[in-house]
Amino acid sequence: MLKQKKAIVDAQEGITRDRLYGETEWVGHHLTFVDTGGYIPEDLDIFNKAVREQAQAAVSEADLILLMVDGREDPTASDKTLAQFVRESGKKAILVVNKCDNLETDVQVHGFHELAIEPIHPVSALTGRLSGDLLDLILKELNLSSIKPVEEKEAGMRLSIVGMPNVGKSSLTNALLQKEQSIVTPIAGTTRDSIDAYLKYYGQTITLVDTAGLRKRSKVSDNIEFYSNVRTQRAILNSDVTLVLIDAEKGFSKQDKAIVDDVIKKGKGLVFIVNKWDLVDKENHTMKEFTDKIAYQFKALSHYPILFISAKTKQRVSKVLGLAQAVYETRGKTISTSKLNDFLQKLLRQQSPPATRGKVINLKYMTQVNAAPHLFVIFTNYPKLVPQSYRRFIENQLRETFDLMGVPIRISFRRK
């Protein structure tokens, strides 16, 4: 339906857990699909119970329900229970009989009339067979026969939430949305897909992306986790700002450093968030000591905002979006060439680059060639001889002068 690989697909049962949202357009109409996990009635397993709640939430917010059944099997007891649940919801519904891969298999639909849901429509999700007819039927059931122009969705910040497994990404997502959007359990690896949600912040549209936990590649044990990691990496790549979460009790690890490094290399805005702060025994200078320790372990993080929160108790959660929005606006900032050259001259008066290999380095001209991420070009007579320490000095002065907190900076030296 969406013409993209939105949901992870595998022969193993129980892959989908959270509600997955996707959008498509069909003959001028904008449709939002919500994919839910497999509904197993009355199962007490922690995941199946949570999946049922997610499916029930999806039904309550839907205008039309597609009840999908396996056309190669006779109606099961679970199909009958679920059909009753759909009927009792009072919502319009279509019974979709899947795995009807050719004309001969379309007769399989007749075995499902006992579920008492009309209309019934055959389809092959694998090949896309009859999916266009199903979309036409959806519009008919929703009384959307007359074509209306699709309203353009307002573009805004894409904000991804990443971190190691079980650091509280889904809990923070739910706290920001003020509803149970993502399944939360104490078990690491609960979230598998990257889940988009939309919210308004002072009139601005924000797309919030909850992602699966990132572990070292050497510890990724199966296909599902591998694809979850791929989706998370893609979510970072497609975002404007990334919230990197760590567990306050576990502290800042090598894997956390690798995640931060990856976000910075991809040129994304970054807000570093220490979650579960309510579980830490505090003294007067605990927060400062924690911040200093992180900065000592990873010097680059001193250029990015750090926020201490508790997604569980909502402590400082209200500050997250404001901080992310500020970084987003900074990421799009452009600085005029005249201001940059005034900055460069002031810098040279303060401290000129040291001579290297007997060569005097002259920095002649500076300009910004890109924003999001920021790329500055400085023209000089010996671009390869500018010491690394002086490059860091320029970056630090740039950040301080133009308030570039929370965004990666790249400086390229070119010959002139």
Secondary structure, DSSP 8 states (H G I E B T S, - for coil): --SS--S---SSTT---S-EEEEEEETTEEEEEEE-----TT---HHHHHHHHHHHHHHHH-SEEEEEEETTS---HHHHHHHHHHHHHT-EEEEEEE---SGGGGGGGGGGGGG--S-EEE-BTTTTBTHHHHHHHHHHHTT--S----------EEEEEEESTTSSHHHHHHHHHTS--S---SSTT---S-EEEEEEETTEEEEEEE------GGG--SHHHHHHHHHHHHHHHT-SEEEEEEETTT---HHHHHHHHHHHHTT-EEEEEEE-GGGS---TTHHHHHHHHHHHH-GGGGGS-EEE-BTTTTBTGGGHHHHHHHHHHHHT----HHHHHHHHHHHHHH-----BTTB---EEEEEEEETTTEEEEEEES-GGGS-HHHHHHHHHHHHHHHT-TTS-EEEEEEE-
